[in-house]
Amino acid sequence: MDELIAAAERGELESLLLGVETLFPLVRHVSVDAAAEKRIRCGNDVEIASEDGPALVYGPDGKLLMLGEIRNNIMSTTKSFFEV
C-alpha cells in the first residue's frame, strides 16, 4: 500500500497498472482493418477467416477493442474495451 501511495505522490501511479490483455494470456490476438473496427464500434458482428474460439481484437492503430468470440467465421463481441 505504501508503494501505491508513494507512486501516486510522484504522479507515477499509472506506471503500476497492467493492461487488460494481461488477464487473457492464452487468448490469441486478432487485428482488424478500419472497416471492421467501425462495425465493431457499432455493435455489429464481423466476418473473419479464423478458427473458432475467443480472440482479443485490436484495431488498425494497435489499440485493444474487445474480447470477441469467433464461430463459423463470424466474430461477435463478448466484452468491448472502447468508450462509446
N, C-alpha and C positions, 0 to 999 in steps of 0.2 A: 504494500500500500504506500509505503514511504517513497518507493521508486516512482509510482504514478504521480504522487503529489509533487515530487521534485521535477519530474518531466513537465508537468503542467505549468509549474512556475517558470520553467525555462522556455516555455512555448513549444515543447517538443513532444507533446502527448500523442499526436498523430503518428509519429515515428514508431510507436509501440503497437499500433493497430495492425492486424493481419487482414489481408484481402479475403473477401467472401469465398473466393475459389479455393482457399486452403481448407474449407470444410468438405470439399469434394475431391480428395486426392486421386481417386481411382476412376473418376468420370472423364471421358475423352473430351477434347476441345474441338469445336467446330467453328469455322469462320464463315460469315455470310456477306454478301455484297450489299450495296446501298438499297437496292430494290427490296431485298428480303428483309433488311432491317426496318424499312418503312412498314412493311406488312406486319412484322412482329410488334412494332410500337403501336400499331392499330389493333392489336389483339387477334390477328389472323394467323392461321396455320400457314406453313411454308413447305413447298415441295423441296426435297433434298435427297440426293442419291447417297444414302448412308445406311449402315447397319442399324437394326432396331436397338433401342435402349436409350438410356439417359445421355445427355450431352450438355456441356457448358458452351453457350453460344456467344460468340464475340462478333462485334460489328467490324466494318472495314477500318475503323480507327483503332482497333485493338481493345476497346472497352467491353467489359462483360455486360451482355444484355440480359441473359436469362439462363435458367436451368430448363432445358427442354426435354421432351420425350419424343423419340422417333419411332414410328410404327408404319410399316409398308411405305417407306419413303415420304411420309408426311410428318413434319415436326410441329408439335404443339407446345405451348407454354405450360410449364409446371409452376415456375416462380420467376417473375421478372425482377430485375435489379436496376431498372432505369426509372427516372422521375416521369410522372405523367402530368 
